[in-house]
């Protein structure tokens, strides 16, 4: 039963308003909260979810050890989570983003997506589509910049 079907049933059987039925449903059924890479895998496979899960498990030894595969191997109840995503919907974990600035100079850490490299620059790149100045902790750590969180000469500020 989908969310919409359950809400309709609550409205008619329970004689509730649609808004109240939606609130009641949402308070009873909690959506799984998953990392973005799980949501991406799910969206790619949701139309054929049963076969996709089966195929992933059957080809386990040959699978690419990407974030999703690691999640499947480490997360207790991963298959249950995927099924719950299919039944109840899901939410994506919010990842904090950071701006990294050198304290002695007005330089900020920028990632050039076109050239796939990080550099410090004085110039803001908000208007450049191939650059970004806000980074997740994971992005920084994978690029070898995990040290910025512990360095006195660097200011790391959370951004929206």
Secondary structure as GFF3:
##gff-version 3
##sequence-region A 1 160
A	DSSP	alpha_helix	3	14	.	.	.	ID=ss1
A	DSSP	alpha_helix	18	28	.	.	.	ID=ss2
A	DSSP	beta_strand	32	34	.	.	.	ID=ss3
A	DSSP	alpha_helix	36	45	.	.	.	ID=ss4
A	DSSP	three_ten_helix	46	48	.	.	.	ID=ss5
A	DSSP	alpha_helix	49	58	.	.	.	ID=ss6
A	DSSP	three_ten_helix	60	62	.	.	.	ID=ss7
A	DSSP	alpha_helix	67	74	.	.	.	ID=ss8
A	DSSP	alpha_helix	78	88	.	.	.	ID=ss9
A	DSSP	beta_strand	90	92	.	.	.	ID=ss10
A	DSSP	beta_strand	97	102	.	.	.	ID=ss11
A	DSSP	beta_strand	108	112	.	.	.	ID=ss12
A	DSSP	beta_strand	117	121	.	.	.	ID=ss13
A	DSSP	beta_strand	131	132	.	.	.	ID=ss14
A	DSSP	beta_strand	135	136	.	.	.	ID=ss15
A	DSSP	alpha_helix	137	142	.	.	.	ID=ss16
A	DSSP	three_ten_helix	146	149	.	.	.	ID=ss17
A	DSSP	beta_strand	154	159	.	.	.	ID=ss18
###
